[in-house]
Amino acid sequence: MAIQHAYTLNPITALAHYRRAEGTGQFELLLVGEGAFLKIYEVESSKLIAQCRVFNSQTVHGIAVQGEEGSGDGLISIWGGRSFTLLDDIDLANIISSDVSSLVSNEKVAPDWLLACAISPFDASGGCIFITAHSVALHVLPLDGSKQMSVRRLSSPSRSILYSANIVWTSESSIMVAAGTVFGEIEIIALKMSITDSTESSEVLFTFTGHEGSIFGVQISPEITGPDGQLTRLLASCSDDRTIRLWDLSPLNSHPKDPPLTKDLLKDTGFGGVVPDSQGILSDKLCIATGMGGHASRIWQVKFVTPRNPESGKATRVNVISFGEDSTVQQWALDGWSKGPSENSTQDGLGIEKLSLKPKATLTHIQEFSHHTGKHIWSSSLLATGQLRSRLATGGADGAVSVFDILLDGQQVEQEIGQMAHDSPADELPESHRHARSWIKSLDDLVEPLPPAAIAQEPIKEPAEEPVEEPVVQQAPDVAGSKDENPEGSSESKKKKKKKKKPPVAPKDAFNKYALVGSNKVLFTTNFGRVVVQSNTSSDPWLELSLPSGSETDLKSYSVVTGIPDHGIAILAGANGKVFMHSPSRGIEQIADLKHKVAGLFYIPRPGHDTLLVLATLLGGSEASVITLRPASLEKVNVQSINLPPAFVVTSAGEVSELIILGSRNGKIAVYNLDAGASEQMVDIDDNFKCRDAITSVIRVPDSLETPGHFVVTSRDGTYAILLACVNPLDAEALVLLKLVHQASLPFGPMIEGAAYCDESLIVNGFRSTTFIVWNETEQREICRVDCGGAHRSYVYSLLPQHGGTFFAYTKASKLHIHEQYHPSHNVLKTGGHGREIKTCAVSPDQLFIATAAEDTNIRIWDYDDAHDEVDGDRLQCYLTLRKHSAGVQHLQWAASSESSHYLFSGGGCEEFYVWAIMAAPGKKGLGAVCEATLDDLSEDRDLRIMGFDVHATSNPVEIGLAKGPSMYLIAIAFSDSTIRAYWYTQAEGFEKFGHGRYTSSCITQIKVLISEESGSMILTASTDGHLATWEMGGDDDDDDDDVVGLTNFSVTKRIKVHQSAILSLDTLPIGPDGFLIATGGDDNAVSLTYLSADEFALRLTVPSAHAAAVSGLSFVTHSHDSADQTGIFRICTVGGDQKVKSWAFKVMAELEQGRFKISELVWQEQEVGDKTTTNVADAAGLASIAGGCGHTHCLVYGNGIGIFDA
């Protein structure tokens, strides 16, 4: 069977907006280059509507669309490497209608690597211009009536080696090119050509110097109005020196009579080359601004953001966005740009007017967008959608495509209260409300200041009539004084100075605590005890509420509040123990008196109940009070006391299954049953639940998920957990069992402050450094990011569930800041995966799940649905992301479990080895993971890497006889110091080491445990010396070292050399009762097949030069048996560094010997057409096989992305 491509998850290397006219309207499409494929998405619906293969093997690197703002009325250029093709609107329509699935036949090959392309916006017959890596311009014209193209090489004034280029058509026959060189220079090249004849000219207008590294990205701005009122262009550049520079191109508009600007300029090439003084001075003058510090890495590309229709006569506002290796987008504003000729304007030797910048402009950082994981944003596309608004699409190394809006000069920040759309559906919002907005208000802006008499807590004493003496200030004598000076003056200077003491300054009121009385309506208290609530309409002022008579000062200096947004209620308390309730209809009323200072108030939601529960804790007390109230009838308020465990400081509260769950500052949990007298319940908590800091929230999992008894807790150790509260059937004393079904670390934190459910998605919020972040854990994407200054401030947050928006109010610099957005910060057109190279992959025994681990140290668990149509959505769905490893993960392996649905074992750097229990959990994906055990048998320096391991479950009588009991796992681990160790693992007892051994000085790369009915157990290893070795798992105990008394010393029994150098990949297949076929791929580009009979290497077969590079992965795929002639056909698939996936077939000849069959010969079969294909997964690290639901086998290639093939 031929190998056929089935699915791709690769870095997104090209993006372009395209507006397609359909009827009377236009649909915004996004053209996406992923691997060798062109994928077309509809932006509004985030739906993949079509895809086709563009190139045979080359990855798409760029897409250019003809027309203003991708209007879709002309050519589309697609290129990658040396390959390119041109499409028209008819070709695109055929792709969308699924009439065309491949454009490989239209692929053309250029003489050099292509860096950039621009299609003529003036005339469809103008074709396009390509710039190659050696600064050569190619003019490509499509020929009418055919798919043939005319390629014309234009004369080049420079042969510099380029890393980047940008092309702008300035007229129908003139082109300006900005070319970034390897050696840190930027060449501005002018090209002129005639469409009708072969006349052409070219010149280098100028070479900018100043960057101290290779130029990774350049872009020429559209025409803008400069500060002098003249039309000009700017150039933006980014470099390996991690700076962004803006250059003024207005002096470079040379006229034909002017000499080339670089004429007679002789210079050296390379870093450190000698640059003429005049060129360096002029470069410095034309560099109008430099920005740095926004990215934590190299910067790959820059783009300009300008108004859609600049105002005439006014300097154009200019923003720059940059894309970095750190997978972030940074937005910058050009400030302070001004220029003008000096008073005595002269021309220098190059014909350029000497400019004086007044003053030097600055690039001010505005905001950051972080919508990708891992590293690198490789592609972007910008489309103007309004006067000051543009839509930006970004593609990352994680394979995701994100779309979000960029506002000129950043998000809307209003010092005055804007029109806040309370309680209005988001789809009816005005256009200005569809983006994040912020308000900044001082207290005096919201309420009238109190009169001085009301402010003073104590009467302010008038200053005494007698002046108050200040401390003596000794001054040095005036040694330079004249002898004739008045001696009285001298004596006066020696007296003590006396000043009148200034009257005391009246204290100033400030924001204190916040509570929500609606999804986006806030109530706050002040230090003077005032209570203010936001008005229902934006035109009305905020309302100051009155406390009951006699309690006007109860909230002064100290207050705690909590809100019940669904009922519009707030609960307030102060230092004297009185508890108040605010409701829209009744104002503020006292509902309880606890007689002691209230430390905290916690609202406990209980769906389906007509009463409200509020937990009040007392400062320094061992009791807490549960206040039960009915908002409509405050006469029936009930206060019930509960006893807290010793040293239990409540930080959160929730309810599940009629139980009250309390979280504490030290990470402990207490459970109460109010119907059973409010006494604390004896709880048996899962040993795997470990919380190292305060539990900040207890959230009930919605009943809509059909998982009663489950709840979520968040903690300030950067984790969240899902637990199940149920009756303990095994312990009569511990009535409640809290079973851990999932616990995971989040990609931000560690200050995780809360969680909530929006439909089926779990939304968590918290702080990382100075930033407040809202994160969708189910979909693994960020919803909101606010630079608020950090966690140590008063704030309140609400999820706006209708469209996944957020409301966030907080204090910063003594002012109230409100951030409001009705939609997530970005839209995900295409979900991604790892943002780094995938190093290992494993398939579960039931073929349901795929686990991958990458250099980002994360483990992802996927599901592949081969019956799913990829055009309707992604076949590969990520269920879980596990974050625990601190170093790269080297190997993964699944094993079946009787206690849990699956076990997943992971090992990598720093000797980290974890056992994960994978089980069913509530939620949209329905899967949970718990780290059940950690191997603590570490070396002294803990600097070894786990090169590989093998896990063997004791599931049959032979293996159970070898093991010490049921449900045990035999684990053999190979370390980077050429040693192996073997352990038994059980859930109850953990790890027990029972053997070890040492190989030669060569490093072990692969390890397998082989167990047969007759030969027993042995260990098979592969190493960097090209040998396979078998180890005996028996022998004498090693009693020479007291540390390893009772351990079995493993020893090598047989070795065979199968490769010239390191063995990189290995797979085994049992043959008969005691035989194994061993397939290996090596660093010598060879594939080898070895037959192991009992403990003897009987046969070996090698295919040299199987790939053009190292064979990094292989797997047995299928096999068949012919009983008539006692032969079998086996197939393996391999992948190498040459990005080729190949299928190999070999015949196994067997013969009868002493009553049993034994393999006598191995024969390779001839390769058939279609037995190999190309993958766009770069740096392929391996290959795994998956049993498909359609009766065939899939091969999954992993590396810098994922590729799935039908084998």
Secondary structure, 3 states (H helix, E strand, C coil): CCCEEEEEECCEEEEEEEEEEECCEEEEEEEEEECCEEEEEECCCCEEEEEEECCCCCCCCEEEECCHHHCCCCCEEEEECCEEEEECHHHHHHHHCCCCCECHHHCEECCCCEEEEEECCCCHHHCEEEEECCCCEEEEEECCCCCCEEEEECCCCCCCCEEEEEEEECCCCEEEEEEEECCCCEEEEEEEECCCCCCEEEEEEEEECCCCCCEEEEEECCCEECCCCCEECEEEEEECCCEEEEEECHHHCCCCCCCCCCCCCCCCCCCCCCCCHHHHHHHHHHEEEEEECCCCCCEEEEEEECCCCCCCCCCCCCEEEEEECCCCEEEEEEECCCEEECCCCCECCCCCECEEECCCCEEEEEEEECCCCCCCEEEEEEEECCCCEEEEEEEECCCCEEEEEEECCCCEEECCCCCCCCCCCHHHCCHHHHCCEEEEECHHHHCCCCCHHHHCCCCCCCCCCCCCCCCCCCCCCCCCCCCCCCHHHHHHHCCCCCCCCCCCCCCCCCEEEEEEEECCEEEEEECCCCEEECCCCCCCCCEEECCCCCCCCCCCCCCEEEEEHHHCEEEEECCCCEEEEEECCCEEEEEEECCCCEEEEEEECCCCCCCEEEEEEECCCCEEEEEEEECCEEEEEEEEEEECCCCCCEEEEEEECCEEEEEECCCCEEEECHHHCCCECCEEECCCCCCCCCEEEEEECCHHHCCCCEEEEEECCCEEEEEEEEECCCCCCCCEEEEEEEEEECCCCCEEEEEEEECCEEEEEEEECCEEEEEECCCCEEEEEEECCCCCCCEEEEEECCCCEEEEEEEECCEEEEEEECCCCCEEEECCCCCCCEEEEEECCCCCCEEEEECCCEEEEEEECCCCCHHHCCCEEEEEEEECCCCCEEEEEEEECCCCCEEEEEEEHHHCEEEEEEEECCCCCCEEEEEEEECCCCCCCCCCCEEEEEEEECCCHHHHHHCCCCCCEEEEEEECCCEEEEEEEECCCEEEEEEEEECCCCCEEEEEEEEECCCEEEEEEEECCCEEEEEECCCCECCCCHHHCCCEECEEEEEEECCCCCEEEEEEEEECCCEEEEEEEECCCCEEEEEEECCEEEEEEEECCCCCCCEEEEEEEEEEEECCCCEEEEEEEEEECCCEEEEEEEEEEEEEECCEEEEEEEEECCCCCCCEEECCCEEEEEEEEEECCCCCEEEEEEEECEEEEEC
